[in-house]
Amino acid sequence: MSRQITVAAAQVGAVHRDAEKKDTVQRLIRLLQKAAGKEVKLVVFPECTLTTFFPRHFIESQEELDKYFEHGEDITQSQDVKPLFDEARSQGIDIVLGYAERAPDGKGWNTSVYFSATEGKVISKYRKVHLPGTKEPFADPAATNQLEKRYFTPGNIGFPAFRAPGLVPDAVKKSSVNEGDSTVGKGDPIFGMLICNDRRWPEAWRIYTLQGAELIMFGFNTGANMSHLWGSKPMPPDKAEAEALFHSKLVQQANSYMNACFSISSARCGLDDGKYGLIGGSAICSPEGHILAEAKTKEDELVVARIDLNECRQGKEKTFDYARHRRIETYGLIDKQTGVVEPDLL
């Protein structure tokens, strides 16, 4: 049984503070059209794809802040963004899109949606759980801020894995299964979404793969030099960027291996407003932790690979066979404690 899919990360270069959303959407459409020419069936766009990464700014004007968010419950009908979803459906390409969501109750969410071209609608939504940064700007005026905690609320949806229809032609369906038949690894692909900092937290990956996830997808906006945010020692800019890129790839490769799943990461990158550097490094990774394809630039770029979801089976059924090898009776602290509690002093 073949479960091969051609997938892509649609990396997006600099988006300046004064950029018009509709113009950025046209850039995304061009990447989508390029993907169609390569017979790609799934494209992953970055976190907060539609605008500059506004949480780096302390924004007091509500009018300005509102323009960075999508308002309303159905982003596919957004005046500025609808052309992207129309193009995806026309080309028969599923897309993952990250954006800032303003819910009807006024809360802000760092959100990602999965749009199925087969269904012609969003079939899954994810809201970022692990928000980094601070609510107030750093005292140092030279610092690059990260104010996600100011503008967003931690996600309230959890980590819902879902099946994506129409990607694997011979996927087993519920209607064709006889009682007692094993369907593990034979149905429509099982996917999960994360956003940026979530990729650093192993609990998120594990919850998805406890639901059988075969592919984890996430976009990110990662600063090239964020020493104030991470409390790291000062480094020359080129070394700081290299370190950030190393950690980005490290967590993707390690978690893909430890959870026996493919992963796709997509960067919003480049030099926003000629001042704020974001790393590239968009990549597609195998269940063995190998990078299959990665970005070569910090510009708009399509990173493409053909993956076979059957390659997840070795890890899921041998090395990391959860049913045989997990010992949940020993993991109590994982869901009972947040901060560190050290043993008593000697």
C-alpha positions as CSV (number, residue, x, y, z in Angstrom):
1,M,0.0,0.0,0.0
2,S,1.5,3.3,-1.1
3,R,1.0,6.3,1.3
4,Q,3.3,8.7,-0.6
5,I,2.6,12.5,-0.6
6,T,4.6,15.4,-2.2
7,V,4.7,18.1,0.5
8,A,6.3,21.5,0.8
9,A,7.2,24.2,3.3
10,A,6.4,27.7,1.8
11,Q,9.0,29.9,3.4
12,V,8.2,33.6,3.4
13,G,10.9,36.3,3.5
14,A,10.8,39.8,4.9
15,V,7.3,41.4,5.6
16,H,7.7,45.0,6.7
17,R,5.5,46.8,9.2
18,D,3.8,48.9,6.5
19,A,3.1,45.9,4.2
20,E,-0.4,45.5,2.9
21,K,-2.0,42.2,3.7
22,K,-3.4,41.7,0.3
23,D,0.1,42.2,-1.3
24,T,1.6,39.5,1.1
25,V,-1.3,37.2,0.1
26,Q,-0.2,37.6,-3.6
27,R,3.3,36.4,-2.6
28,L,1.7,33.3,-1.0
29,I,-0.4,32.6,-4.0
30,R,2.8,32.7,-6.2
31,L,4.4,30.1,-3.9
32,L,1.2,28.0,-4.2
33,Q,1.3,28.2,-7.9
34,K,4.9,27.1,-7.9
35,A,3.9,24.2,-5.7
36,A,1.2,23.2,-8.2
37,G,3.9,23.0,-10.9
38,K,5.8,20.5,-8.8
39,E,2.7,18.3,-8.1
40,V,2.7,19.2,-4.4
41,K,-0.4,18.3,-2.5
42,L,0.2,19.9,0.9
43,V,1.9,23.3,1.6
44,V,2.7,24.6,5.0
45,F,3.0,28.4,5.5
46,P,4.6,30.1,8.5
47,E,3.4,31.5,11.8
48,C,1.6,34.8,11.5
49,T,2.1,34.6,7.7
50,L,0.0,37.6,6.7
51,T,1.8,40.4,8.4
52,T,5.1,41.4,9.9
53,F,5.8,39.8,13.3
54,F,4.0,42.5,15.2
55,P,4.6,41.1,18.8
56,R,8.1,42.5,18.6
57,H,6.5,46.0,18.8
58,F,4.8,47.7,21.8
59,I,1.6,48.9,20.1
60,E,-0.6,51.3,22.0
61,S,-2.9,52.1,19.1
62,Q,-5.9,49.7,19.0
63,E,-6.5,50.7,15.4
64,E,-3.0,49.7,14.4
65,L,-3.1,46.5,16.4
66,D,-6.5,45.4,14.9
67,K,-5.0,45.5,11.4
68,Y,-2.7,42.6,12.2
69,F,-5.5,40.3,13.3
70,E,-8.1,38.4,11.3
71,H,-11.6,39.1,12.7
72,G,-14.5,36.7,12.4
73,E,-14.9,32.9,12.7
74,D,-14.1,31.9,9.1
75,I,-10.8,33.1,7.7
76,T,-11.6,31.6,4.3
77,Q,-14.1,34.4,3.8
78,S,-11.7,37.2,4.9
79,Q,-11.6,39.8,2.2
80,D,-7.8,39.9,2.0
81,V,-7.2,36.2,2.5
82,K,-10.0,34.5,0.5
83,P,-8.0,34.6,-2.8
84,L,-5.4,32.3,-1.2
85,F,-8.0,29.7,-0.2
86,D,-9.7,30.0,-3.6
87,E,-6.3,29.3,-5.2
88,A,-5.6,26.3,-3.0
89,R,-9.0,24.7,-3.8
90,S,-8.5,25.4,-7.5
91,Q,-5.0,23.8,-7.5
92,G,-6.2,20.9,-5.3
93,I,-3.6,21.7,-2.7
94,D,-4.2,21.5,1.1
95,I,-2.6,24.3,3.1
96,V,-1.6,25.1,6.6
97,L,-1.8,28.9,7.4
98,G,-0.7,30.7,10.5
99,Y,-2.3,34.0,11.4
100,A,-3.3,36.3,14.3
101,E,-7.0,35.5,15.2
102,R,-9.3,37.9,17.0
103,A,-12.2,35.9,18.3
104,P,-15.7,37.2,18.8
105,D,-15.1,37.5,22.5
106,G,-12.2,39.8,21.9
107,K,-9.4,37.4,22.8
108,G,-6.3,37.2,20.6
109,W,-4.9,33.9,19.5
110,N,-1.8,32.8,17.6
111,T,-3.6,30.4,15.3
112,S,-3.0,27.9,12.5
113,V,-5.6,26.3,10.3
114,Y,-5.6,23.3,8.0
115,F,-7.6,23.8,4.8
116,S,-8.6,20.7,2.9
117,A,-8.8,21.3,-0.9
118,T,-10.9,18.1,-1.2
119,E,-13.5,19.3,1.4
120,G,-13.2,23.0,0.4
121,K,-13.0,24.1,4.0
122,V,-11.0,24.4,7.2
123,I,-11.0,20.9,8.8
124,S,-8.8,21.6,11.8
125,K,-7.7,24.6,13.9
126,Y,-4.8,25.0,16.4
127,R,-4.0,27.8,18.8
128,K,-0.5,28.2,20.1
129,V,-0.1,26.9,23.6
130,H,3.5,27.8,24.6
131,L,3.6,31.6,24.3
132,P,7.2,32.9,24.9
133,G,8.3,36.4,25.9
134,T,6.9,39.0,28.2
135,K,3.8,41.3,28.6
136,E,5.9,44.4,29.1
137,P,8.8,45.6,26.9
138,F,12.4,45.2,28.0
139,A,13.9,48.2,29.8
140,D,16.8,48.2,27.3
141,P,15.7,50.3,24.3
142,A,18.1,48.4,22.1
143,A,16.4,45.0,22.9
144,T,14.1,43.2,20.4
145,N,10.9,42.6,22.3
146,Q,8.7,39.5,22.2
147,L,5.3,40.5,23.5
148,E,3.2,37.5,22.5
149,K,2.0,37.2,26.2
150,R,0.6,40.8,25.8
151,Y,-1.3,40.2,22.5
152,F,-2.3,36.5,22.7
153,T,-4.0,34.1,25.1
154,P,-2.5,30.6,25.5
155,G,-4.3,28.1,23.2
156,N,-7.5,26.5,24.5
157,I,-7.9,23.8,22.0
158,G,-5.2,21.4,23.1
159,F,-3.4,19.2,20.5
160,P,-6.1,17.6,18.4
161,A,-4.8,15.2,15.8
162,F,-6.9,14.8,12.7
163,R,-7.2,12.9,9.4
164,A,-6.7,14.7,6.1
165,P,-8.8,13.4,3.3
166,G,-7.9,13.1,-0.4
167,L,-4.2,12.8,0.0
168,V,-3.8,9.0,-0.2
169,P,-5.9,7.5,-2.9
170,D,-6.1,4.0,-1.5
171,A,-6.6,4.9,2.2
172,V,-8.8,2.5,4.1
173,K,-12.2,4.0,5.0
174,K,-14.5,3.1,7.8
175,S,-17.2,1.9,5.4
176,S,-14.9,-0.7,3.9
177,V,-13.5,-2.2,7.1
178,N,-14.6,-5.7,8.2
179,E,-14.9,-6.4,12.0
180,G,-11.5,-7.4,13.4
181,D,-9.5,-5.9,10.5
182,S,-6.4,-3.9,11.6
183,T,-6.5,-0.4,10.1
184,V,-3.4,1.0,11.9
185,G,-1.3,2.9,9.4
186,K,-3.7,2.3,6.6
187,G,-6.3,5.1,6.8
188,D,-6.2,8.7,5.7
189,P,-3.0,10.4,7.0
190,I,-3.0,11.6,10.7
191,F,-1.7,15.1,11.1
192,G,-1.0,17.6,13.9
193,M,-0.2,21.3,14.0
194,L,2.1,23.3,16.3
195,I,3.3,26.9,16.2
196,C,6.9,28.1,16.7
197,N,7.9,27.8,20.4
198,D,5.6,24.8,20.7
199,R,8.2,22.8,18.7
200,R,10.6,23.1,21.7
201,W,8.2,21.3,24.1
202,P,8.3,17.5,23.8
203,E,4.9,17.1,25.6
204,A,3.1,18.5,22.5
205,W,4.7,16.1,20.1
206,R,4.0,13.2,22.4
207,I,0.3,14.0,22.8
208,Y,0.0,14.1,19.0
209,T,1.8,10.9,18.4
210,L,-0.3,9.1,21.2
211,Q,-3.1,9.8,18.7
212,G,-1.1,8.2,15.9
213,A,0.2,11.4,14.2
214,E,2.4,10.7,11.2
215,L,3.2,14.3,10.3
216,I,3.6,17.4,12.5
217,M,3.5,20.8,10.8
218,F,4.5,24.1,12.1
219,G,5.4,27.6,11.1
220,F,7.8,29.9,13.1
221,N,9.1,33.5,13.4
222,T,12.4,33.0,15.3
223,G,14.6,36.0,15.9
224,A,18.2,35.8,14.7
225,N,19.5,37.5,17.9
226,M,17.2,37.4,20.9
227,S,19.7,37.4,23.8
228,H,17.3,39.5,26.0
229,L,14.5,37.1,25.5
230,W,16.5,33.9,26.3
231,G,18.8,35.4,28.8
232,S,21.8,34.1,26.9
233,K,25.2,35.5,26.9
234,P,25.8,38.2,24.3
235,M,27.2,36.8,21.0
236,P,28.3,38.4,17.7
237,P,25.2,38.6,15.4
238,D,26.4,35.9,13.0
239,K,27.1,33.4,15.9
240,A,23.7,34.2,17.6
241,E,21.9,33.5,14.3
242,A,23.8,30.3,13.8
243,E,22.9,29.2,17.3
244,A,19.2,29.9,16.8
245,L,19.2,28.0,13.5
246,F,21.0,25.1,15.2
247,H,18.4,24.9,18.0
248,S,15.5,25.1,15.5
249,K,16.8,22.1,13.5
250,L,17.8,20.3,16.6
251,V,14.3,20.2,18.1
252,Q,12.7,19.3,14.8
253,Q,15.0,16.4,14.1
254,A,15.1,15.1,17.6
255,N,11.3,15.2,18.1
256,S,10.7,13.7,14.7
257,Y,12.9,10.8,15.7
258,M,11.6,10.3,19.2
259,N,8.0,10.4,18.0
260,A,8.5,8.4,14.8
261,C,6.8,11.0,12.6
262,F,7.6,13.3,9.7
263,S,7.7,17.0,10.2
264,I,7.5,20.2,8.2
265,S,8.7,23.5,9.5
266,S,8.1,26.8,7.6
267,A,9.9,30.1,8.5
268,R,8.9,33.7,8.3
269,C,12.4,35.0,7.8
270,G,14.7,37.7,6.5
271,L,15.3,41.3,7.7
272,D,12.0,43.0,8.5
273,D,12.1,46.8,8.2
274,G,15.8,46.5,7.5
275,K,16.4,45.9,11.3
276,Y,14.7,42.8,12.7
277,G,16.4,39.6,11.6
278,L,14.5,36.3,11.5
279,I,16.2,32.9,10.8
280,G,15.3,30.8,7.8
281,G,15.9,27.0,8.0
282,S,12.5,25.8,6.8
283,A,12.9,22.0,6.6
284,I,11.2,18.6,6.0
285,C,12.3,15.9,8.3
286,S,12.0,12.1,8.3
287,P,10.9,9.8,11.2
288,E,14.5,8.9,11.6
289,G,15.5,12.5,12.2
290,H,17.1,13.2,8.8
291,I,16.5,16.4,7.0
292,L,15.1,15.5,3.6
293,A,15.0,19.1,2.2
294,E,15.7,22.5,3.6
295,A,15.7,26.2,2.6
296,K,18.8,27.6,1.0
297,T,17.8,31.3,1.4
298,K,16.0,33.7,3.7
299,E,13.6,34.8,0.9
300,D,10.3,33.4,-0.4
301,E,11.2,29.8,-1.2
302,L,9.5,26.5,-1.7
303,V,11.1,23.5,0.0
304,V,9.7,20.3,-1.5
305,A,10.0,16.6,-0.6
306,R,8.2,13.4,-1.5
307,I,7.4,11.5,1.7
308,D,6.1,8.0,2.4
309,L,4.1,7.8,5.6
310,N,4.8,4.0,5.7
311,E,8.2,5.0,7.0
312,C,6.7,5.9,10.3
313,R,5.8,2.3,11.0
314,Q,9.3,1.1,12.1
315,G,9.6,3.7,14.8
316,K,5.9,3.4,15.9
317,E,5.9,-0.4,16.0
318,K,9.5,-1.2,17.1
319,T,11.8,1.4,18.7
320,F,8.9,3.6,20.1
321,D,6.1,1.1,20.4
322,Y,4.2,3.0,23.0
323,A,1.9,0.1,24.0
324,R,4.8,-2.1,24.8
325,H,7.4,0.3,26.2
326,R,5.8,3.3,27.8
327,R,5.7,3.3,31.6
328,I,3.1,5.9,32.6
329,E,3.2,4.8,36.2
330,T,6.6,6.6,36.5
331,Y,5.6,9.9,34.7
332,G,3.5,11.4,37.4
333,L,5.2,14.8,37.6
334,I,4.6,15.5,33.9
335,D,1.0,16.6,34.4
336,K,1.1,17.5,38.1
337,Q,3.9,20.1,38.3
338,T,4.9,23.1,36.2
339,G,7.9,24.8,37.9
340,V,11.0,23.0,39.1
341,V,11.0,21.6,42.7
342,E,14.5,20.6,43.7
343,P,15.3,17.8,46.2
344,D,15.9,18.9,49.8
345,L,19.4,20.3,50.5
346,L,21.9,17.9,52.0
